[in-house]
Amino acid sequence: MSKKVLQLFLVIALFLGLPGLFYAYSGVPQRTWLKETFSIITVIAFLDMIFQFYLSRANDKFWEGWKKSRLIKWHKIMGYIFIGILLVHPFLIVIPRYFESGVEPVDAFMLILKSYKMPGIFMGITAWLLMLILGLTSMLRNKLPWSYKTWKIFHGILSIAFICSATYHVIDTGRHITTEMGWFIAILTGVGVLLLLRSYVIKPFTRKKQNTLLNPTKKD
């Protein structure tokens, strides 16, 4: 088995295989095919947003043998696609109401917004707003009056804030989130955030310390 095949196998197992098993054996009663389809699409989109941390340059060692330009390309493509899906997630929740009797879709949507004081809902709204800013600042990066380094730091901080709030929202309000799946998602998110922090904080600090030791400031 080649290294690239093994890498892809691990990615599929971690971000699709295991979550799929948790989802299938969650024991939650099945709903209409439309609701279940929207749920699966949303879960896949959310897991991809966690995967973005593992696909970034912060995880260079894992992706040895792959062209960086190709990884960056996939990072962008997948990011734009799944951010788009998650941006319409609040509306996907209420769309099935059009085909059911009872609460109207607009009323159901307003009920969600009015429940903002609930921690899970509040973190979901926060994650949605952060994700919107994340997507816009990525698309308009070349038009922003920032250097690449400034934009990169902003992008990283915003990504961490987004994924942490989104993870809380998913674990707290997700219909199919069992205790086991909740821990699994929390660990995936935590490791991804640590990878990014290592790249943004630990590595630069270590490099600066080494440079200081190699080139100490001379005193008269």
Secondary structure as GFF3:
##gff-version 3
##sequence-region A 1 220
A	DSSP	alpha_helix	3	12	.	.	.	ID=ss1
A	DSSP	pi_helix	13	17	.	.	.	ID=ss2
A	DSSP	alpha_helix	18	24	.	.	.	ID=ss3
A	DSSP	alpha_helix	33	55	.	.	.	ID=ss4
A	DSSP	three_ten_helix	57	59	.	.	.	ID=ss5
A	DSSP	alpha_helix	68	87	.	.	.	ID=ss6
A	DSSP	alpha_helix	89	94	.	.	.	ID=ss7
A	DSSP	three_ten_helix	95	99	.	.	.	ID=ss8
A	DSSP	alpha_helix	105	114	.	.	.	ID=ss9
A	DSSP	alpha_helix	119	139	.	.	.	ID=ss10
A	DSSP	three_ten_helix	141	143	.	.	.	ID=ss11
A	DSSP	alpha_helix	148	173	.	.	.	ID=ss12
A	DSSP	alpha_helix	179	197	.	.	.	ID=ss13
A	DSSP	pi_helix	198	202	.	.	.	ID=ss14
A	DSSP	alpha_helix	203	214	.	.	.	ID=ss15
###
